[in-house]
Amino acid sequence: MNPFGDIATFMRLFPEAALCGTVMAAVCSVFGVFVVLKRIVFISIALSEAATCGLALALVGHFSPLLGAALVTAATITLLAFPDDRRRLPRDVTLGTVFLLASSLSVLLVAQHGCGLEEIKAMLYGDLIVSSPRDRWTLLLTGIPPMLALLLFIRPIQYTFFDREAAAVIGIRCRFWEMAFFFLLGTVVSGASRSGGALLVFCELVVVPATALLLARRLWGVIALSVALGVATTWAGLLTAYRLDLPANPTIIGLAGLLFALVAGCGSLARILRRVHI
């Protein structure tokens, strides 16, 4: 079949899925570069699971899913607000506890509601194909402004994450910018988890930027490549799922994982060949 014909048909049948997937991939890929470089990968899955727990809470309490996700995510961000030098335990311990607690509460809340396994699977995996205009506006409002804010203030955030001593010398308030990044990230995760699900959000925050980091070195180049790979992987996954009648989100995750494995494998092979040549 003609791939361009498939794209046109898919956009006609599922316009909201196409737009939501594109926006989510672009926004999460930008934030994911900093998540991976800062080596705070676990924070992304903890926030995603916290947002999922908020969705379950909204389901039980019969209020806005976005509000539920935002409340629980904000509570998680607050736990991260304490400076590292005042912690008796590493931040990973807090994130691990949040992840486990949110995961168990999501199951318990939905089980108490009586909806069963399907609702749990929907919150965990999501389904871009059934995205609605409401999901589209949620993604646009919770994704685009935080991404623009990150790019606008990329210099102090970059110094804060990668050279705190130099940042302190030139007067950058490192704790403020670190927490600002966390709150922006929490906003993005809250909005994306509604239609994307925890696993797809985690994938686009970690796997796609990690692939870009294997292919590029300069920060702006990594960001641009991460966005390109995120959008391309999302579209490839959506079209593959459409043609083969597969669930969209797991297909996107699978393709992103395969791409990462391919790039990492080629890089390892190239290093081995260089050593043999030397």
N, C-alpha and C positions, 0 to 999 in steps of 0.2 A: 504493500500500500504506500501511497504518497505521504511522507511524513508531514509535509506542509498541509496536506488535506486533513490529516489527523489533528494537527494543531488547531486549524480553523474549526473543525467539528467539535473538538473538546471545548474551545472557548465559547462556542455557541451554546453547548449543552450545559457547561459548568463554568460560567463566567466568574462566579464568586470564589470557587475553588482556585481558579487560575490566579486571581488577584490576591487572595489571602495567602496562597502558597508563595507567591513572589515577594510580597511584603515581609512575611515572616522570615523567609530565607535571607533576604537582604539585611534586615535589622539584626537578626540573631548572629549572622556571620560577622558583622562588624563588631558587636560586643564580644563575640567568642574569641576574637584575636587577643583581646586583653585578658580574657579569662584564662586562655592557654598560656600566654606569656607570663602572667602573674603567678602561674602554677596554683590556681584556685579552682581547678576543674571540678572538684567535689561540690563547690558552692552552687554550680549550675543545676545539678541533679537534686540537691537539697531544696533549692528554691522552686524547681519544677514540681517536686513532690509536695511542697508546702502549698503551692497554688492548686494542685489537684485536691488536696485536703480541703482547701477553701471552697472548691466547686462542690465537693461532697457535703460540706456544711451548708452551702446555699441550697442544695437539693433537699436536705432535711428541713431547713428553716424556711423554705419557700420565699427566698429573696434573691436578689440579683446575683448570678454566678460570678460576674466580674467583681462585685463588691466582696463576696466571700473570698475569692482568690486574692484580692488586694489586701484584705484585712490580715489573713494568715501570712501572706508574704511580707507585709510590713512588720508583723511581729517577729518574723525570722530575721529580717534586716536589723531590727532593734537589738537582737542578741549579738549581732556582729559589731555593734557600735562601741563596745568597750575596747579601749586601746590594748594592743598586744602586750605592752609592758605591764599591764595590770592583771593579766590573765594568769591563773595558776595552772591551766591546762591549755594545750594547743587548740587553735580554732577548729581544726579538723574534728576534734572530739565533739564540739558543739554542733557542727554540721552533721556528723554521723548520728547524733542523738535526734536532731530535727528530722533527718531523713527517715529513721526508723519509726519515730513517733507519728509523723505525718502519714507514712505508708500504712501503719496499722489503723490509725484513726479513719483514713479514707475507706478502708474495708469495713470497719465496724459501723461507721455512720451509714454507709449505703446498705449494709446488711440489716441494720435496724430499720431503715426506711422500707425495706421489703422489695426493692427493685431487682436485687440479685446480681448475678455475675455480669450481665450485659452492661449495666451501668458502670461497673468498675472497669471493664474493658474499654468502654467508651472514653472514660476520663483518663485512663492510662495511655491508650494508643491514639485516641482522637480519630477524626475522619475528615480530611480536608474536602472530600467530595461533597459532603452535606453542608458545607459552609453557607451561611446566610448573609444577607445584607447587614444584619446586626453584627455578625462576626467580622465582616469587612470593616465597618466603622470602628469597632473595638480595636482591631489591629492597627488601623491608621492612626487613631488617637493615642494609643498606648505605645506605639512603635516608632512612628516617624519623629515626633518631638524629642523623645529621649535620644534617638540616634543623631539628630541634628545638634542637640546639646553636647553630646559626646564629641562629635567632630569639631564643634566650635571651641570647646575647651580641651582639646586633645593635648595641648602642650603641658598644662599643669598636671593633667592626669598621667601623661607619659612620664614626666619627671617623678611624680609621686610613686608610680609603680616600679620604675626601673632604676632610679638614682635618687633615693631619698636624701642622701647627704647633700648632693648638689642642689636639690629642691629647697632644702632648709637654708642653704647659703644664700640663695637668691630670693628668699622670702615667701616661698610657696607653702601654704598651710596643708601639709600632707594628710593629716587626719580628716580634714574637711573634704578634700577632693576624693579621698578613698571612700568615704561614706557617701558622697554624692554619686560616685560610680555605682556603688551597691544599690542605692535607691533607684537610679535609672535602670539598672539591670533588673531589679525586682519589678518595676513597672512593666518592662518588656515581657518578662516571664509570665506575669499575671495575665496580660492580654493574650499572649500567644498560646498559653496552656488550654484556653477554652476550646479552640478548634484544632490546635496542633497536638495536644496531648503531651504528657510529661516526657515520653521517650523521644518524640520528634524534636521537641524543643532542646532537649539535652544533646541530641545528635547534631543539630545545627549550631549549637554553642561550642561544641568540642571537636567533633570529627571533621567537619568541613574546614574550620580554621586551622586545625592541625595539618590537614592536607596542604593548605596554602602555605603554611610555614615550611613545609618540606620543599616547596618549589620556588619560594621567593625569600629575600633577605631584608630589604628595606621595608619600614613599617607601612608606608602608603601603598607600596606594591603588594604587600601581604593583604592589606585591607581590601584593595580592589580585586585581587585574585580570589580572596575568600568570598566576596559577594558574588563574583561571576560563577564560581564553583557551586555556591549554595543555590543560586537561581537555576543553573543548568541541571544540577542534580534533582532539584524539586520538579522541574518540568519533565525531565527524563522519567522520574518515578511516576508522575501523574499520567503521562502518556502510556507508559508500560502497563500501569494498573488498568487504564482504560481499555487498551487493546487485549489484554490477557484476562480481564475480569478478576483482578486481584485487589486486595485492600490497599488503598493509596499510601497511607503513612508508613506501614512496614516496608513497602516497596521502596519508598524514598530512603528510608534508613538503610536498607540492604544495599542499595546502589552507592550510597555515601560510604558505607563500610568497605565495599569492594574497591571503590576508587582509592580510598586511603591505603588499603592493603597493596594495591597495584603500584601506587607511587612509592610507598615505603619499600616494597620489594625491589623495584627498579633502582632505587637509591642504594640499597644494600648491595645489589649485584654490581652496580657501577663502582662502588668502593672496593669490592673484592677484585674486580678486573684491574683497577688502578694499582692495587698492591701487587698483583701477579705481574703486571707490566713492569713495575718498578724492580 
